[in-house]
């Protein structure tokens, strides 16, 4: 038997955009790329507010990875 998880309040893409102060297009892109925890149901995205808040609290998710440093080429 699977465990039941408490996802808390479920948000739409527009609600997440307002909550994170991002555009809808950015939220959509981040969700598609897996940078935001969400589930696509049919043609609509749904997000757990608790998971979004946890992501912000822990600092995981939207932050950029370490910058890539290119060494100078010897020519």
PDB file of N, CA, C, O and CB in Angstrom:
ATOM      1  N   UNK A   1       0.849  -1.186   0.000  1.00  0.00           N
ATOM      2  CA  UNK A   1       0.000   0.000   0.000  1.00  0.00           C
ATOM      3  C   UNK A   1       0.892   1.247   0.000  1.00  0.00           C
ATOM      4  O   UNK A   1       1.896   1.289   0.711  1.00  0.00           O
ATOM      5  CB  UNK A   1      -0.965   0.000   1.234  1.00  0.00           C
ATOM      6  N   UNK A   2       0.539   2.237  -0.776  1.00  0.00           N
ATOM      7  CA  UNK A   2       1.342   3.451  -0.856  1.00  0.00           C
ATOM      8  C   UNK A   2       0.981   4.404   0.273  1.00  0.00           C
ATOM      9  O   UNK A   2      -0.139   4.417   0.782  1.00  0.00           O
ATOM     10  CB  UNK A   2       1.150   4.136  -2.214  1.00  0.00           C
ATOM     11  N   UNK A   3       1.982   5.203   0.641  1.00  0.00           N
ATOM     12  CA  UNK A   3       1.749   6.192   1.693  1.00  0.00           C
ATOM     13  C   UNK A   3       1.026   7.397   1.110  1.00  0.00           C
ATOM     14  O   UNK A   3       1.299   7.809  -0.018  1.00  0.00           O
ATOM     15  CB  UNK A   3       3.082   6.624   2.354  1.00  0.00           C
ATOM     16  N   UNK A   4       0.129   7.945   1.862  1.00  0.00           N
ATOM     17  CA  UNK A   4      -0.573   9.156   1.455  1.00  0.00           C
ATOM     18  C   UNK A   4       0.254  10.348   1.929  1.00  0.00           C
ATOM     19  O   UNK A   4       0.634  10.424   3.097  1.00  0.00           O
ATOM     20  CB  UNK A   4      -2.036   9.201   2.037  1.00  0.00           C
ATOM     21  N   UNK A   5       0.526  11.273   1.020  1.00  0.00           N
ATOM     22  CA  UNK A   5       1.315  12.448   1.363  1.00  0.00           C
ATOM     23  C   UNK A   5       0.410  13.668   1.468  1.00  0.00           C
ATOM     24  O   UNK A   5      -0.617  13.766   0.796  1.00  0.00           O
ATOM     25  CB  UNK A   5       2.424  12.685   0.320  1.00  0.00           C
ATOM     26  N   UNK A   6       0.821  14.600   2.333  1.00  0.00           N
ATOM     27  CA  UNK A   6       0.083  15.848   2.477  1.00  0.00           C
ATOM     28  C   UNK A   6       0.722  16.885   1.566  1.00  0.00           C
ATOM     29  O   UNK A   6       1.800  17.400   1.862  1.00  0.00           O
ATOM     30  CB  UNK A   6       0.068  16.334   3.962  1.00  0.00           C
ATOM     31  N   UNK A   7       0.051  17.192   0.453  1.00  0.00           N
ATOM     32  CA  UNK A   7       0.576  18.165  -0.483  1.00  0.00           C
ATOM     33  C   UNK A   7       0.134  19.580  -0.139  1.00  0.00           C
ATOM     34  O   UNK A   7       0.607  20.548  -0.735  1.00  0.00           O
ATOM     35  CB  UNK A   7       0.145  17.817  -1.884  1.00  0.00           C
ATOM     36  N   UNK A   8      -0.762  19.696   0.813  1.00  0.00           N
ATOM     37  CA  UNK A   8      -1.247  21.014   1.186  1.00  0.00           C
ATOM     38  C   UNK A   8      -2.088  21.618   0.080  1.00  0.00           C
ATOM     39  O   UNK A   8      -2.735  20.907  -0.689  1.00  0.00           O
ATOM     40  CB  UNK A   8      -0.088  21.931   1.522  1.00  0.00           C
ATOM     41  N   UNK A   9      -2.069  22.919   0.011  1.00  0.00           N
ATOM     42  CA  UNK A   9      -2.858  23.645  -0.977  1.00  0.00           C
ATOM     43  C   UNK A   9      -2.293  23.411  -2.382  1.00  0.00           C
ATOM     44  O   UNK A   9      -1.077  23.428  -2.576  1.00  0.00           O
ATOM     45  CB  UNK A   9      -2.881  25.155  -0.648  1.00  0.00           C
ATOM     46  N   UNK A  10      -3.162  23.195  -3.342  1.00  0.00           N
ATOM     47  CA  UNK A  10      -2.753  22.995  -4.732  1.00  0.00           C
ATOM     48  C   UNK A  10      -2.944  24.307  -5.483  1.00  0.00           C
ATOM     49  O   UNK A  10      -4.002  24.932  -5.412  1.00  0.00           O
ATOM     50  CB  UNK A  10      -3.568  21.838  -5.407  1.00  0.00           C
ATOM     51  N   UNK A  11      -1.892  24.716  -6.209  1.00  0.00           N
ATOM     52  CA  UNK A  11      -1.909  25.990  -6.924  1.00  0.00           C
ATOM     53  C   UNK A  11      -1.892  25.772  -8.430  1.00  0.00           C
ATOM     54  O   UNK A  11      -1.366  24.773  -8.920  1.00  0.00           O
ATOM     55  CB  UNK A  11      -0.720  26.853  -6.504  1.00  0.00           C
ATOM     56  N   UNK A  12      -2.466  26.709  -9.148  1.00  0.00           N
ATOM     57  CA  UNK A  12      -2.407  26.702 -10.606  1.00  0.00           C
ATOM     58  C   UNK A  12      -1.114  27.400 -11.039  1.00  0.00           C
ATOM     59  O   UNK A  12      -0.398  27.975 -10.219  1.00  0.00           O
ATOM     60  CB  UNK A  12      -3.668  27.406 -11.229  1.00  0.00           C
ATOM     61  N   UNK A  13      -0.835  27.337 -12.326  1.00  0.00           N
ATOM     62  CA  UNK A  13       0.354  27.989 -12.864  1.00  0.00           C
ATOM     63  C   UNK A  13       0.317  29.500 -12.595  1.00  0.00           C
ATOM     64  O   UNK A  13       1.327  30.089 -12.210  1.00  0.00           O
ATOM     65  CB  UNK A  13       0.474  27.716 -14.375  1.00  0.00           C
ATOM     66  N   UNK A  14      -0.843  30.117 -12.798  1.00  0.00           N
ATOM     67  CA  UNK A  14      -0.977  31.556 -12.549  1.00  0.00           C
ATOM     68  C   UNK A  14      -0.776  31.923 -11.093  1.00  0.00           C
ATOM     69  O   UNK A  14      -0.174  32.951 -10.783  1.00  0.00           O
ATOM     70  CB  UNK A  14      -2.330  32.032 -12.997  1.00  0.00           C
ATOM     71  N   UNK A  15      -1.278  31.087 -10.200  1.00  0.00           N
ATOM     72  CA  UNK A  15      -1.110  31.351  -8.764  1.00  0.00           C
ATOM     73  C   UNK A  15       0.353  31.219  -8.345  1.00  0.00           C
ATOM     74  O   UNK A  15       0.838  31.984  -7.511  1.00  0.00           O
ATOM     75  CB  UNK A  15      -1.981  30.389  -7.938  1.00  0.00           C
ATOM     76  N   UNK A  16       1.050  30.248  -8.927  1.00  0.00           N
ATOM     77  CA  UNK A  16       2.481  30.091  -8.629  1.00  0.00           C
ATOM     78  C   UNK A  16       3.250  31.292  -9.164  1.00  0.00           C
ATOM     79  O   UNK A  16       4.168  31.788  -8.510  1.00  0.00           O
ATOM     80  CB  UNK A  16       3.039  28.774  -9.242  1.00  0.00           C
ATOM     81  N   UNK A  17       2.878  31.756 -10.350  1.00  0.00           N
ATOM     82  CA  UNK A  17       3.538  32.933 -10.931  1.00  0.00           C
ATOM     83  C   UNK A  17       3.378  34.145 -10.012  1.00  0.00           C
ATOM     84  O   UNK A  17       4.344  34.871  -9.777  1.00  0.00           O
ATOM     85  CB  UNK A  17       2.958  33.245 -12.334  1.00  0.00           C
ATOM     86  N   UNK A  18       2.183  34.367  -9.498  1.00  0.00           N
ATOM     87  CA  UNK A  18       1.967  35.491  -8.571  1.00  0.00           C
ATOM     88  C   UNK A  18       2.731  35.280  -7.271  1.00  0.00           C
ATOM     89  O   UNK A  18       3.331  36.216  -6.742  1.00  0.00           O
ATOM     90  CB  UNK A  18       0.464  35.667  -8.273  1.00  0.00           C
ATOM     91  N   UNK A  19       2.712  34.046  -6.751  1.00  0.00           N
ATOM     92  CA  UNK A  19       3.382  33.729  -5.492  1.00  0.00           C
ATOM     93  C   UNK A  19       4.889  33.952  -5.592  1.00  0.00           C
ATOM     94  O   UNK A  19       5.497  34.500  -4.672  1.00  0.00           O
ATOM     95  CB  UNK A  19       3.094  32.283  -5.088  1.00  0.00           C
ATOM     96  N   UNK A  20       5.494  33.532  -6.702  1.00  0.00           N
ATOM     97  CA  UNK A  20       6.939  33.664  -6.885  1.00  0.00           C
ATOM     98  C   UNK A  20       7.339  34.963  -7.569  1.00  0.00           C
ATOM     99  O   UNK A  20       8.526  35.243  -7.737  1.00  0.00           O
ATOM    100  CB  UNK A  20       7.458  32.502  -7.684  1.00  0.00           C
ATOM    101  N   UNK A  21       6.347  35.757  -7.964  1.00  0.00           N
ATOM    102  CA  UNK A  21       6.559  37.019  -8.674  1.00  0.00           C
ATOM    103  C   UNK A  21       7.364  36.796  -9.949  1.00  0.00           C
ATOM    104  O   UNK A  21       8.341  37.492 -10.225  1.00  0.00           O
ATOM    105  CB  UNK A  21       7.274  38.032  -7.769  1.00  0.00           C
ATOM    106  N   UNK A  22       6.918  35.795 -10.722  1.00  0.00           N
ATOM    107  CA  UNK A  22       7.493  35.473 -12.017  1.00  0.00           C
ATOM    108  C   UNK A  22       6.379  35.539 -13.058  1.00  0.00           C
ATOM    109  O   UNK A  22       5.196  35.564 -12.719  1.00  0.00           O
ATOM    110  CB  UNK A  22       8.177  34.063 -12.004  1.00  0.00           C
ATOM    111  N   UNK A  23       6.773  35.568 -14.320  1.00  0.00           N
ATOM    112  CA  UNK A  23       5.755  35.525 -15.370  1.00  0.00           C
ATOM    113  C   UNK A  23       5.233  34.098 -15.507  1.00  0.00           C
ATOM    114  O   UNK A  23       5.896  33.145 -15.099  1.00  0.00           O
ATOM    115  CB  UNK A  23       6.329  36.034 -16.724  1.00  0.00           C
ATOM    116  N   UNK A  24       4.052  33.960 -16.079  1.00  0.00           N
ATOM    117  CA  UNK A  24       3.485  32.636 -16.312  1.00  0.00           C
ATOM    118  C   UNK A  24       4.383  31.833 -17.249  1.00  0.00           C
ATOM    119  O   UNK A  24       4.552  30.626 -17.073  1.00  0.00           O
ATOM    120  CB  UNK A  24       2.064  32.751 -16.897  1.00  0.00           C
ATOM    121  N   UNK A  25       4.951  32.503 -18.235  1.00  0.00           N
ATOM    122  CA  UNK A  25       5.828  31.827 -19.199  1.00  0.00           C
ATOM    123  C   UNK A  25       7.060  31.248 -18.497  1.00  0.00           C
ATOM    124  O   UNK A  25       7.500  30.146 -18.824  1.00  0.00           O
ATOM    125  CB  UNK A  25       6.262  32.807 -20.315  1.00  0.00           C
ATOM    126  N   UNK A  26       7.610  31.980 -17.546  1.00  0.00           N
ATOM    127  CA  UNK A  26       8.778  31.503 -16.810  1.00  0.00           C
ATOM    128  C   UNK A  26       8.420  30.310 -15.941  1.00  0.00           C
ATOM    129  O   UNK A  26       9.165  29.331 -15.895  1.00  0.00           O
ATOM    130  CB  UNK A  26       9.366  32.622 -15.950  1.00  0.00           C
ATOM    131  N   UNK A  27       7.297  30.379 -15.256  1.00  0.00           N
ATOM    132  CA  UNK A  27       6.855  29.255 -14.420  1.00  0.00           C
ATOM    133  C   UNK A  27       6.632  28.024 -15.291  1.00  0.00           C
ATOM    134  O   UNK A  27       7.027  26.920 -14.918  1.00  0.00           O
ATOM    135  CB  UNK A  27       5.555  29.616 -13.646  1.00  0.00           C
ATOM    136  N   UNK A  28       6.004  28.207 -16.443  1.00  0.00           N
ATOM    137  CA  UNK A  28       5.751  27.103 -17.369  1.00  0.00           C
ATOM    138  C   UNK A  28       7.075  26.468 -17.817  1.00  0.00           C
ATOM    139  O   UNK A  28       7.215  25.246 -17.818  1.00  0.00           O
ATOM    140  CB  UNK A  28       4.944  27.598 -18.598  1.00  0.00           C
ATOM    141  N   UNK A  29       8.030  27.302 -18.193  1.00  0.00           N
ATOM    142  CA  UNK A  29       9.330  26.820 -18.641  1.00  0.00           C
ATOM    143  C   UNK A  29      10.053  26.070 -17.520  1.00  0.00           C
ATOM    144  O   UNK A  29      10.601  24.992 -17.749  1.00  0.00           O
ATOM    145  CB  UNK A  29      10.189  27.989 -19.137  1.00  0.00           C
ATOM    146  N   UNK A  30      10.055  26.636 -16.309  1.00  0.00           N
ATOM    147  CA  UNK A  30      10.706  25.981 -15.165  1.00  0.00           C
ATOM    148  C   UNK A  30      10.040  24.649 -14.836  1.00  0.00           C
ATOM    149  O   UNK A  30      10.719  23.682 -14.491  1.00  0.00           O
ATOM    150  CB  UNK A  30      10.674  26.897 -13.933  1.00  0.00           C
ATOM    151  N   UNK A  31       8.717  24.597 -14.942  1.00  0.00           N
ATOM    152  CA  UNK A  31       8.004  23.344 -14.658  1.00  0.00           C
ATOM    153  C   UNK A  31       8.369  22.291 -15.699  1.00  0.00           C
ATOM    154  O   UNK A  31       8.610  21.134 -15.353  1.00  0.00           O
ATOM    155  CB  UNK A  31       6.467  23.575 -14.637  1.00  0.00           C
ATOM    156  N   UNK A  32       8.410  22.680 -16.962  1.00  0.00           N
ATOM    157  CA  UNK A  32       8.767  21.742 -18.030  1.00  0.00           C
ATOM    158  C   UNK A  32      10.174  21.196 -17.844  1.00  0.00           C
ATOM    159  O   UNK A  32      10.428  20.022 -18.113  1.00  0.00           O
ATOM    160  CB  UNK A  32       8.650  22.418 -19.393  1.00  0.00           C
ATOM    161  N   UNK A  33      11.087  22.039 -17.386  1.00  0.00           N
ATOM    162  CA  UNK A  33      12.492  21.643 -17.219  1.00  0.00           C
ATOM    163  C   UNK A  33      12.769  20.967 -15.887  1.00  0.00           C
ATOM    164  O   UNK A  33      13.896  20.549 -15.621  1.00  0.00           O
ATOM    165  CB  UNK A  33      13.382  22.848 -17.355  1.00  0.00           C
ATOM    166  N   UNK A  34      11.741  20.858 -15.047  1.00  0.00           N
ATOM    167  CA  UNK A  34      11.916  20.199 -13.763  1.00  0.00           C
ATOM    168  C   UNK A  34      12.527  21.058 -12.678  1.00  0.00           C
ATOM    169  O   UNK A  34      12.936  20.544 -11.637  1.00  0.00           O
ATOM    170  CB  UNK A  34      12.746  19.014 -13.943  1.00  0.00           C
ATOM    171  N   UNK A  35      12.595  22.365 -12.905  1.00  0.00           N
ATOM    172  CA  UNK A  35      13.141  23.280 -11.901  1.00  0.00           C
ATOM    173  C   UNK A  35      12.113  23.640 -10.838  1.00  0.00           C
ATOM    174  O   UNK A  35      12.471  24.111  -9.758  1.00  0.00           O
ATOM    175  CB  UNK A  35      13.650  24.545 -12.568  1.00  0.00           C
ATOM    176  N   UNK A  36      10.847  23.421 -11.138  1.00  0.00           N
ATOM    177  CA  UNK A  36       9.766  23.626 -10.174  1.00  0.00           C
ATOM    178  C   UNK A  36       9.024  22.304 -10.007  1.00  0.00           C
ATOM    179  O   UNK A  36       8.728  21.624 -10.990  1.00  0.00           O
ATOM    180  CB  UNK A  36       8.790  24.768 -10.637  1.00  0.00           C
ATOM    181  N   UNK A  37       8.723  21.942  -8.758  1.00  0.00           N
ATOM    182  CA  UNK A  37       7.990  20.696  -8.533  1.00  0.00           C
ATOM    183  C   UNK A  37       6.521  20.860  -8.901  1.00  0.00           C
ATOM    184  O   UNK A  37       5.777  21.560  -8.214  1.00  0.00           O
ATOM    185  CB  UNK A  37       8.123  20.250  -7.069  1.00  0.00           C
ATOM    186  N   UNK A  38       6.113  20.223  -9.967  1.00  0.00           N
ATOM    187  CA  UNK A  38       4.737  20.321 -10.417  1.00  0.00           C
ATOM    188  C   UNK A  38       4.326  19.066 -11.153  1.00  0.00           C
ATOM    189  O   UNK A  38       5.152  18.215 -11.483  1.00  0.00           O
ATOM    190  CB  UNK A  38       4.550  21.538 -11.304  1.00  0.00           C
ATOM    191  N   UNK A  39       3.026  18.968 -11.404  1.00  0.00           N
ATOM    192  CA  UNK A  39       2.463  17.822 -12.107  1.00  0.00           C
ATOM    193  C   UNK A  39       1.564  18.349 -13.212  1.00  0.00           C
ATOM    194  O   UNK A  39       0.742  19.237 -12.988  1.00  0.00           O
ATOM    195  CB  UNK A  39       1.674  16.881 -11.135  1.00  0.00           C
ATOM    196  N   UNK A  40       1.727  17.795 -14.406  1.00  0.00           N
ATOM    197  CA  UNK A  40       0.858  18.183 -15.508  1.00  0.00           C
ATOM    198  C   UNK A  40      -0.307  17.209 -15.545  1.00  0.00           C
ATOM    199  O   UNK A  40      -0.120  15.999 -15.674  1.00  0.00           O
ATOM    200  CB  UNK A  40       1.628  18.199 -16.871  1.00  0.00           C
ATOM    201  N   UNK A  41      -1.507  17.751 -15.430  1.00  0.00           N
ATOM    202  CA  UNK A  41      -2.729  16.952 -15.446  1.00  0.00           C
ATOM    203  C   UNK A  41      -3.523  17.367 -16.676  1.00  0.00           C
ATOM    204  O   UNK A  41      -4.124  18.441 -16.710  1.00  0.00           O
ATOM    205  CB  UNK A  41      -3.570  17.143 -14.125  1.00  0.00           C
ATOM    206  N   UNK A  42      -3.516  16.509 -17.677  1.00  0.00           N
ATOM    207  CA  UNK A  42      -4.126  16.891 -18.949  1.00  0.00           C
ATOM    208  C   UNK A  42      -3.248  17.941 -19.593  1.00  0.00           C
ATOM    209  O   UNK A  42      -2.078  17.690 -19.883  1.00  0.00           O
ATOM    210  CB  UNK A  42      -5.583  17.419 -18.754  1.00  0.00           C
ATOM    211  N   UNK A  43      -3.806  19.111 -19.815  1.00  0.00           N
ATOM    212  CA  UNK A  43      -3.008  20.206 -20.377  1.00  0.00           C
ATOM    213  C   UNK A  43      -2.783  21.331 -19.367  1.00  0.00           C
ATOM    214  O   UNK A  43      -2.434  22.450 -19.745  1.00  0.00           O
ATOM    215  CB  UNK A  43      -3.689  20.764 -21.623  1.00  0.00           C
ATOM    216  N   UNK A  44      -2.982  21.033 -18.094  1.00  0.00           N
ATOM    217  CA  UNK A  44      -2.825  22.050 -17.039  1.00  0.00           C
ATOM    218  C   UNK A  44      -1.795  21.599 -16.004  1.00  0.00           C
ATOM    219  O   UNK A  44      -1.708  20.421 -15.660  1.00  0.00           O
ATOM    220  CB  UNK A  44      -4.182  22.332 -16.347  1.00  0.00           C
ATOM    221  N   UNK A  45      -1.021  22.564 -15.521  1.00  0.00           N
ATOM    222  CA  UNK A  45      -0.041  22.285 -14.473  1.00  0.00           C
ATOM    223  C   UNK A  45      -0.656  22.552 -13.103  1.00  0.00           C
ATOM    224  O   UNK A  45      -1.448  23.480 -12.935  1.00  0.00           O
ATOM    225  CB  UNK A  45       1.233  23.141 -14.671  1.00  0.00           C
ATOM    226  N   UNK A  46      -0.283  21.731 -12.130  1.00  0.00           N
ATOM    227  CA  UNK A  46      -0.697  21.916 -10.738  1.00  0.00           C
ATOM    228  C   UNK A  46       0.542  21.793  -9.860  1.00  0.00           C
ATOM    229  O   UNK A  46       1.437  20.991 -10.129  1.00  0.00           O
ATOM    230  CB  UNK A  46      -1.797  20.870 -10.318  1.00  0.00           C
ATOM    231  N   UNK A  47       0.576  22.606  -8.802  1.00  0.00           N
ATOM    232  CA  UNK A  47       1.743  22.681  -7.933  1.00  0.00           C
ATOM    233  C   UNK A  47       1.319  22.614  -6.472  1.00  0.00           C
ATOM    234  O   UNK A  47       0.285  23.164  -6.092  1.00  0.00           O
ATOM    235  CB  UNK A  47       2.539  23.969  -8.202  1.00  0.00           C
ATOM    236  N   UNK A  48       2.108  21.950  -5.672  1.00  0.00           N
ATOM    237  CA  UNK A  48       1.884  21.907  -4.239  1.00  0.00           C
ATOM    238  C   UNK A  48       2.528  23.151  -3.619  1.00  0.00           C
ATOM    239  O   UNK A  48       3.735  23.358  -3.743  1.00  0.00           O
ATOM    240  CB  UNK A  48       2.463  20.590  -3.613  1.00  0.00           C
ATOM    241  N   UNK A  49       1.724  23.965  -2.961  1.00  0.00           N
ATOM    242  CA  UNK A  49       2.273  25.171  -2.333  1.00  0.00           C
ATOM    243  C   UNK A  49       3.309  24.795  -1.289  1.00  0.00           C
ATOM    244  O   UNK A  49       4.316  25.485  -1.131  1.00  0.00           O
ATOM    245  CB  UNK A  49       1.154  26.013  -1.692  1.00  0.00           C
ATOM    246  N   UNK A  50       3.065  23.702  -0.576  1.00  0.00           N
ATOM    247  CA  UNK A  50       4.014  23.236   0.448  1.00  0.00           C
ATOM    248  C   UNK A  50       5.365  22.897  -0.179  1.00  0.00           C
ATOM    249  O   UNK A  50       6.409  23.250   0.369  1.00  0.00           O
ATOM    250  CB  UNK A  50       3.449  22.002   1.188  1.00  0.00           C
ATOM    251  N   UNK A  51       5.349  22.215  -1.322  1.00  0.00           N
ATOM    252  CA  UNK A  51       6.609  21.850  -1.984  1.00  0.00           C
ATOM    253  C   UNK A  51       7.331  23.086  -2.514  1.00  0.00           C
ATOM    254  O   UNK A  51       8.558  23.157  -2.454  1.00  0.00           O
ATOM    255  CB  UNK A  51       6.344  20.863  -3.134  1.00  0.00           C
ATOM    256  N   UNK A  52       6.586  24.056  -3.030  1.00  0.00           N
ATOM    257  CA  UNK A  52       7.190  25.312  -3.503  1.00  0.00           C
ATOM    258  C   UNK A  52       7.830  26.048  -2.325  1.00  0.00           C
ATOM    259  O   UNK A  52       8.957  26.532  -2.432  1.00  0.00           O
ATOM    260  CB  UNK A  52       6.123  26.218  -4.199  1.00  0.00           C
ATOM    261  N   UNK A  53       7.113  26.133  -1.203  1.00  0.00           N
ATOM    262  CA  UNK A  53       7.654  26.799  -0.015  1.00  0.00           C
ATOM    263  C   UNK A  53       8.883  26.063   0.506  1.00  0.00           C
ATOM    264  O   UNK A  53       9.865  26.695   0.892  1.00  0.00           O
ATOM    265  CB  UNK A  53       6.585  26.890   1.086  1.00  0.00           C
ATOM    266  N   UNK A  54       8.836  24.728   0.520  1.00  0.00           N
ATOM    267  CA  UNK A  54       9.996  23.939   0.964  1.00  0.00           C
ATOM    268  C   UNK A  54      11.199  24.194   0.063  1.00  0.00           C
ATOM    269  O   UNK A  54      12.326  24.319   0.544  1.00  0.00           O
ATOM    270  CB  UNK A  54       9.656  22.433   0.979  1.00  0.00           C
ATOM    271  N   UNK A  55      10.960  24.271  -1.238  1.00  0.00           N
ATOM    272  CA  UNK A  55      12.029  24.532  -2.185  1.00  0.00           C
ATOM    273  C   UNK A  55      12.676  25.895  -1.917  1.00  0.00           C
ATOM    274  O   UNK A  55      13.898  26.031  -1.962  1.00  0.00           O
ATOM    275  CB  UNK A  55      11.494  24.468  -3.619  1.00  0.00           C
ATOM    276  N   UNK A  56      11.841  26.895  -1.638  1.00  0.00           N
ATOM    277  CA  UNK A  56      12.370  28.230  -1.332  1.00  0.00           C
ATOM    278  C   UNK A  56      13.119  28.243  -0.008  1.00  0.00           C
ATOM    279  O   UNK A  56      14.155  28.896   0.120  1.00  0.00           O
ATOM    280  CB  UNK A  56      11.238  29.255  -1.296  1.00  0.00           C
ATOM    281  N   UNK A  57      12.594  27.520   0.979  1.00  0.00           N
ATOM    282  CA  UNK A  57      13.211  27.483   2.304  1.00  0.00           C
ATOM    283  C   UNK A  57      14.581  26.812   2.259  1.00  0.00           C
ATOM    284  O   UNK A  57      15.527  27.286   2.888  1.00  0.00           O
ATOM    285  CB  UNK A  57      12.302  26.752   3.293  1.00  0.00           C
ATOM    286  N   UNK A  58      14.686  25.718   1.523  1.00  0.00           N
ATOM    287  CA  UNK A  58      15.949  24.975   1.472  1.00  0.00           C
ATOM    288  C   UNK A  58      16.935  25.560   0.476  1.00  0.00           C
ATOM    289  O   UNK A  58      18.122  25.235   0.508  1.00  0.00           O
ATOM    290  CB  UNK A  58      15.685  23.532   1.125  1.00  0.00           C
ATOM    291  N   UNK A  59      16.445  26.427  -0.416  1.00  0.00           N
ATOM    292  CA  UNK A  59      17.325  27.019  -1.406  1.00  0.00           C
ATOM    293  C   UNK A  59      17.575  26.126  -2.604  1.00  0.00           C
ATOM    294  O   UNK A  59      18.425  26.433  -3.440  1.00  0.00           O
ATOM    295  CB  UNK A  59      18.620  27.369  -0.776  1.00  0.00           C
ATOM    296  N   UNK A  60      16.851  25.032  -2.699  1.00  0.00           N
ATOM    297  CA  UNK A  60      17.019  24.125  -3.829  1.00  0.00           C
ATOM    298  C   UNK A  60      16.037  24.495  -4.927  1.00  0.00           C
ATOM    299  O   UNK A  60      14.992  25.092  -4.671  1.00  0.00           O
ATOM    300  CB  UNK A  60      16.821  22.657  -3.396  1.00  0.00           C
ATOM    301  N   UNK A  61      16.384  24.135  -6.140  1.00  0.00           N
ATOM    302  CA  UNK A  61      15.444  24.320  -7.236  1.00  0.00           C
ATOM    303  C   UNK A  61      15.852  25.399  -8.202  1.00  0.00           C
ATOM    304  O   UNK A  61      16.556  25.125  -9.174  1.00  0.00           O
ATOM    305  CB  UNK A  61      14.105  24.631  -6.700  1.00  0.00           C
ATOM    306  N   UNK A  62      15.424  26.629  -7.959  1.00  0.00           N
ATOM    307  CA  UNK A  62      15.615  27.675  -8.949  1.00  0.00           C
ATOM    308  C   UNK A  62      17.026  28.241  -8.994  1.00  0.00           C
ATOM    309  O   UNK A  62      17.399  28.897  -9.967  1.00  0.00           O
ATOM    310  CB  UNK A  62      14.661  28.772  -8.689  1.00  0.00           C
ATOM    311  N   UNK A  63      17.808  27.997  -7.958  1.00  0.00           N
ATOM    312  CA  UNK A  63      19.130  28.591  -7.968  1.00  0.00           C
ATOM    313  C   UNK A  63      19.975  28.010  -9.091  1.00  0.00           C
ATOM    314  O   UNK A  63      19.790  26.865  -9.505  1.00  0.00           O
ATOM    315  CB  UNK A  63      19.818  28.383  -6.626  1.00  0.00           C
ATOM    316  N   UNK A  64      20.882  28.805  -9.560  1.00  0.00           N
ATOM    317  CA  UNK A  64      21.740  28.379 -10.659  1.00  0.00           C
ATOM    318  C   UNK A  64      22.832  27.459 -10.125  1.00  0.00           C
ATOM    319  O   UNK A  64      23.233  27.530  -8.963  1.00  0.00           O
ATOM    320  CB  UNK A  64      22.359  29.601 -11.383  1.00  0.00           C
ATOM    321  N   UNK A  65      23.284  26.614 -11.003  1.00  0.00           N
ATOM    322  CA  UNK A  65      24.413  25.750 -10.665  1.00  0.00           C
ATOM    323  C   UNK A  65      25.675  26.604 -10.670  1.00  0.00           C
ATOM    324  O   UNK A  65      25.659  27.764 -11.081  1.00  0.00           O
ATOM    325  CB  UNK A  65      24.537  24.545 -11.667  1.00  0.00           C
ATOM    326  N   UNK A  66      26.774  26.002 -10.203  1.00  0.00           N
ATOM    327  CA  UNK A  66      28.027  26.750 -10.209  1.00  0.00           C
ATOM    328  C   UNK A  66      28.347  27.206 -11.629  1.00  0.00           C
ATOM    329  O   UNK A  66      28.094  26.479 -12.589  1.00  0.00           O
ATOM    330  CB  UNK A  66      29.184  25.894  -9.638  1.00  0.00           C
ATOM    331  N   UNK A  67      28.901  28.406 -11.763  1.00  0.00           N
ATOM    332  CA  UNK A  67      29.204  28.896 -13.105  1.00  0.00           C
ATOM    333  C   UNK A  67      30.280  28.049 -13.781  1.00  0.00           C
ATOM    334  O   UNK A  67      31.183  27.524 -13.131  1.00  0.00           O
ATOM    335  CB  UNK A  67      29.650  30.354 -13.045  1.00  0.00           C
ATOM    336  N   UNK A  68      30.160  27.935 -15.074  1.00  0.00           N
ATOM    337  CA  UNK A  68      31.167  27.202 -15.840  1.00  0.00           C
ATOM    338  C   UNK A  68      32.302  28.161 -16.136  1.00  0.00           C
ATOM    339  O   UNK A  68      32.079  29.265 -16.632  1.00  0.00           O
ATOM    340  CB  UNK A  68      30.571  26.601 -17.162  1.00  0.00           C
ATOM    341  N   UNK A  69      33.523  27.736 -15.832  1.00  0.00           N
ATOM    342  CA  UNK A  69      34.688  28.570 -16.087  1.00  0.00           C
ATOM    343  C   UNK A  69      35.495  27.911 -17.203  1.00  0.00           C
ATOM    344  O   UNK A  69      35.931  26.765 -17.086  1.00  0.00           O
ATOM    345  CB  UNK A  69      35.553  28.763 -14.789  1.00  0.00           C
ATOM    346  N   UNK A  70      35.679  28.654 -18.272  1.00  0.00           N
ATOM    347  CA  UNK A  70      36.436  28.146 -19.404  1.00  0.00           C
ATOM    348  C   UNK A  70      37.884  28.607 -19.272  1.00  0.00           C
ATOM    349  O   UNK A  70      38.163  29.779 -19.019  1.00  0.00           O
ATOM    350  CB  UNK A  70      35.818  28.621 -20.750  1.00  0.00           C
ATOM    351  N   UNK A  71      38.781  27.671 -19.446  1.00  0.00           N
ATOM    352  CA  UNK A  71      40.212  28.015 -19.405  1.00  0.00           C
ATOM    353  C   UNK A  71      40.595  28.643 -20.747  1.00  0.00           C
ATOM    354  O   UNK A  71      40.059  28.293 -21.799  1.00  0.00           O
ATOM    355  CB  UNK A  71      41.103  26.742 -19.103  1.00  0.00           C
ATOM    356  N   UNK A  72      41.526  29.566 -20.671  1.00  0.00           N
ATOM    357  CA  UNK A  72      42.011  30.184 -21.907  1.00  0.00           C
ATOM    358  C   UNK A  72      42.688  29.133 -22.773  1.00  0.00           C
ATOM    359  O   UNK A  72      43.449  28.295 -22.289  1.00  0.00           O
ATOM    360  CB  UNK A  72      42.989  31.347 -21.599  1.00  0.00           C
ATOM    361  N   UNK A  73      42.392  29.201 -24.057  1.00  0.00           N
ATOM    362  CA  UNK A  73      43.022  28.268 -24.988  1.00  0.00           C
ATOM    363  C   UNK A  73      44.400  28.790 -25.370  1.00  0.00           C
ATOM    364  O   UNK A  73      44.619  29.988 -25.551  1.00  0.00           O
ATOM    365  CB  UNK A  73      42.143  28.062 -26.251  1.00  0.00           C
ATOM    366  N   UNK A  74      45.286  27.865 -25.481  1.00  0.00           N
ATOM    367  CA  UNK A  74      46.613  28.255 -25.966  1.00  0.00           C
ATOM    368  C   UNK A  74      46.607  28.096 -27.475  1.00  0.00           C
ATOM    369  O   UNK A  74      46.294  27.025 -27.995  1.00  0.00           O
ATOM    370  CB  UNK A  74      47.758  27.395 -25.303  1.00  0.00           C
ATOM    371  N   UNK A  75      46.951  29.154 -28.168  1.00  0.00           N
ATOM    372  CA  UNK A  75      46.924  29.084 -29.629  1.00  0.00           C
ATOM    373  C   UNK A  75      48.295  29.240 -30.195  1.00  0.00           C
ATOM    374  O   UNK A  75      48.467  29.208 -31.413  1.00  0.00           O
ATOM    375  CB  UNK A  75      46.011  30.137 -30.205  1.00  0.00           C
TER     376      UNK A  75
END
